[in-house]
């Protein structure tokens, strides 16, 4: 008689993102081609590549703002085309420098944060007192509560990015997209913001983080997986330590680069 194993079966982690044979083209030009990508619960991903490689378009697809020309996409178990994309967006936080241009000049930081509760550009719904309290608590955690009543245009670039991240967190999203969050920051502001992002990523209740950048030194140890794009196609993907190597990055950039590692981050030198 064969004795059955008493080791409990490990349930597979649910898929957060599933893309199969996804392409997007504008006219006769492919912006993305043949994308196959899966993100499991508990994973944080960095998406890298040069400007124009398709990074922002890829994440616009995850949020449902760009629809694939071909292929299938599922996010949080919801297949595109069979679920109300407006409801899905409420579970996805989006932080992008391009959003700054869409906000009204005199809108306060508090109003911008609260608009994230309703996934709108601009605050059109009346927030509840508990929502306002939550917004101030998040701003305090981001060391930015002092800016709550200030017009957005008066804030420093670093403060603006913190406000946008707070906006992305206000609805307790299951996915948080960080699209070039350090763009325009000086080195001190950048490192401070990266520290805050790292702290978000290690929290037990952290959303799945997707960090988009063309600066590989910004990829923190909390991002255990990396996806690299070139010319609208996947160049490589996998565990960050196996993807961000001298050989692979030299091939991606089509020039020889030296890769140095310090405190879990990579630094490139041509």
C-alpha positions in Angstrom: 0.0 0.0 0.0 1.4 3.4 -1.0 1.2 6.0 1.7 -0.2 9.3 0.5 1.9 12.4 1.0 0.9 14.6 3.9 2.5 17.6 2.3 -0.3 20.1 1.4 -0.5 21.1 -2.2 0.6 24.7 -2.9 -2.1 26.6 -4.7 -0.9 28.4 -7.8 -0.7 32.2 -7.4 -3.5 34.0 -9.3 -2.7 36.0 -12.4 -2.7 39.7 -12.0 -2.0 40.4 -15.7 -2.2 38.0 -18.6 -1.3 39.1 -22.2 -1.4 36.7 -25.1 -0.2 37.6 -28.6 -1.0 41.2 -28.0 -0.2 43.8 -30.7 -1.2 47.4 -31.2 -0.7 49.3 -34.4 -1.5 52.9 -35.5 -2.2 53.0 -39.2 0.5 50.8 -40.8 2.9 51.2 -37.9 3.2 48.6 -35.0 3.6 50.3 -31.6 3.6 46.9 -29.9 4.0 43.5 -31.4 3.4 39.9 -30.2 3.4 40.7 -26.5 3.2 37.6 -24.2 3.5 38.5 -20.5 2.2 37.3 -17.2 2.4 38.9 -13.8 1.5 36.8 -10.7 0.1 38.0 -7.4 2.9 39.1 -5.1 5.3 40.1 -7.9 6.6 43.6 -8.6 7.8 44.3 -12.1 10.1 47.0 -13.7 9.5 47.7 -17.3 12.5 49.2 -19.0 13.6 50.3 -22.5 14.7 53.4 -24.4 12.3 56.2 -25.2 9.8 55.1 -27.9 10.1 51.4 -27.1 6.4 51.0 -26.2 6.6 51.1 -22.4 3.8 53.6 -21.8 1.6 52.1 -24.5 1.9 48.7 -22.8 0.8 50.1 -19.4 -2.0 52.1 -21.1 -3.3 48.8 -22.2 -3.2 47.4 -18.7 -5.4 50.3 -17.6 -7.7 49.9 -20.5 -7.0 53.3 -22.1 -5.5 51.7 -25.2 -7.3 48.7 -26.7 -5.2 45.9 -28.4 -5.4 45.6 -32.2 -4.9 41.9 -31.8 -4.6 39.4 -28.9 -6.1 38.9 -25.5 -5.7 40.8 -22.2 -6.9 39.9 -18.7 -6.3 42.0 -15.7 -7.2 40.9 -12.2 -9.0 37.9 -13.7 -11.2 40.1 -15.9 -10.9 39.6 -19.7 -11.1 42.7 -21.7 -14.3 42.8 -23.7 -16.3 40.9 -21.1 -16.1 43.3 -18.2 -16.8 47.0 -17.5 -13.4 48.6 -18.0 -14.5 51.6 -16.0 -15.0 49.4 -12.9 -11.6 47.8 -13.5 -9.8 51.1 -13.6 -11.0 51.8 -10.1 -8.7 48.9 -9.0 -5.7 50.3 -10.9 -3.7 53.3 -9.7 -1.9 55.3 -12.4 1.0 57.7 -11.7 2.3 59.5 -14.7 4.0 62.8 -15.3 1.8 63.3 -18.4 -1.2 63.5 -16.0 0.2 66.7 -14.6 -0.7 68.6 -17.8 -4.3 67.4 -17.5 -4.9 68.8 -14.0 -6.4 72.3 -13.6 -3.9 74.9 -12.6 -5.5 75.9 -9.4 -6.7 72.5 -8.2 -5.3 71.8 -4.7 -3.3 68.7 -3.8 -6.1 67.5 -1.7 -8.6 67.7 -4.6 -6.2 65.9 -6.9 -5.7 63.1 -4.4 -9.5 62.7 -3.8 -10.1 62.6 -7.5 -8.3 59.3 -7.5 -11.1 57.8 -5.4 -13.4 58.2 -8.4 -10.8 57.5 -11.1 -11.5 60.9 -12.7 -9.3 63.8 -13.9 -10.8 66.5 -11.7 -13.0 66.2 -8.7 -16.7 66.1 -9.6 -18.1 64.0 -6.8 -18.5 65.2 -3.3 -16.1 63.2 -1.1 -17.1 61.8 2.3 -15.4 63.0 5.5 -13.8 59.6 5.8 -12.3 60.0 2.3 -10.8 63.4 3.2 -9.4 61.9 6.4 -7.9 59.1 4.4 -6.4 61.5 1.9 -4.6 63.5 4.6 -3.4 60.3 6.3 -1.8 59.2 3.0 -0.3 62.6 2.3 1.2 62.5 5.8 2.8 59.1 5.1 4.2 60.6 1.9 5.6 63.5 3.9 3.4 65.9 1.9 0.5 66.8 4.2 1.7 70.4 4.3 0.8 70.7 0.6 -2.9 69.6 1.0 -4.4 73.0 0.6 -1.8 74.4 -1.9 -2.6 74.8 -5.6 -0.9 72.1 -7.6 1.0 74.5 -9.8 2.9 75.9 -6.8 4.3 72.6 -5.7 7.9 71.4 -6.4 8.3 68.6 -8.9 9.0 66.2 -6.1 5.9 67.2 -4.2 3.8 66.9 -7.4 5.0 63.3 -7.8 4.2 62.5 -4.2 0.7 63.9 -4.7 0.2 61.8 -7.8 1.4 58.6 -6.0 -1.0 59.5 -3.1 -3.8 59.9 -5.7 -2.9 56.5 -7.0 -3.1 54.9 -3.6 -6.3 56.6 -2.3 -8.6 53.9 -3.7 -6.5 51.0 -2.3 -5.7 49.7 -5.8 -4.6 46.2 -6.5 -2.2 47.4 -9.2 -0.2 50.6 -9.1 1.5 51.8 -12.3 4.4 54.2 -11.8 5.2 55.7 -15.2 8.6 57.5 -15.1 7.8 58.8 -11.6 11.3 60.3 -11.2 11.2 62.3 -14.4 12.5 65.9 -13.8 13.7 65.3 -10.3 17.1 66.2 -9.0 19.2 63.4 -7.5 18.2 64.1 -3.9 14.5 64.3 -4.7 14.8 61.1 -6.8 16.4 59.1 -4.1 13.9 60.3 -1.5 11.0 59.3 -3.8 12.6 55.9 -4.6 12.9 55.3 -0.8 9.1 55.9 -0.4 8.3 53.6 -3.4 10.5 50.9 -1.8 8.6 51.2 1.4 5.3 50.9 -0.3 6.5 47.7 -2.1 7.4 45.8 1.0 4.2 46.4 2.8 2.1 43.3 3.4 -0.9 44.9 1.7 1.1 46.4 -1.1 -0.5 46.5 -4.6 1.3 44.9 -7.5 3.8 47.6 -8.6 4.7 48.2 -12.2 7.6 50.6 -12.5 8.3 52.1 -15.9 11.6 53.7 -16.6 14.4 54.1 -19.1 16.9 54.7 -16.3 18.0 51.3 -15.0 19.6 52.6 -11.8 16.1 53.4 -10.6 15.1 49.8 -10.5 15.0 48.9 -6.8 15.5 45.5 -5.2 11.8 45.3 -4.5 11.2 44.8 -8.2 12.0 41.1 -8.4 11.1 40.8 -12.1 11.9 42.9 -15.2 10.5 43.2 -18.7 12.6 44.9 -21.3 11.2 46.3 -24.5 12.9 47.3 -27.8 11.1 48.6 -30.8 7.7 47.6 -29.5 8.6 44.0 -28.9 9.8 42.1 -25.8 13.5 41.9 -25.8 13.8 39.9 -22.6 11.9 39.2 -19.3 12.4 37.3 -16.1 14.0 37.7 -12.7 15.6 41.1 -12.5 19.1 39.7 -11.6 19.0 37.5 -14.7 17.7 40.2 -17.0 19.9 43.2 -15.9 23.2 41.8 -16.9 26.1 43.3 -18.9 25.5 41.0 -21.8 21.7 41.4 -21.9 21.7 45.2 -21.5 24.5 45.6 -24.1 22.4 43.7 -26.5 19.3 45.7 -25.7 21.1 49.0 -26.1 23.2 47.8 -29.1 26.4 49.0 -27.5 28.8 47.7 -24.9 28.0 48.9 -21.4 29.6 48.2 -18.1 27.2 47.1 -15.3 28.0 47.7 -11.7 25.8 46.6 -8.8 25.5 48.5 -5.6 22.9 47.9 -2.8 20.8 45.7 -5.1 20.7 48.3 -7.9 22.5 48.4 -11.3 24.5 51.3 -12.6 25.4 51.5 -16.3 28.5 53.1 -17.8 29.2 53.3 -21.5 
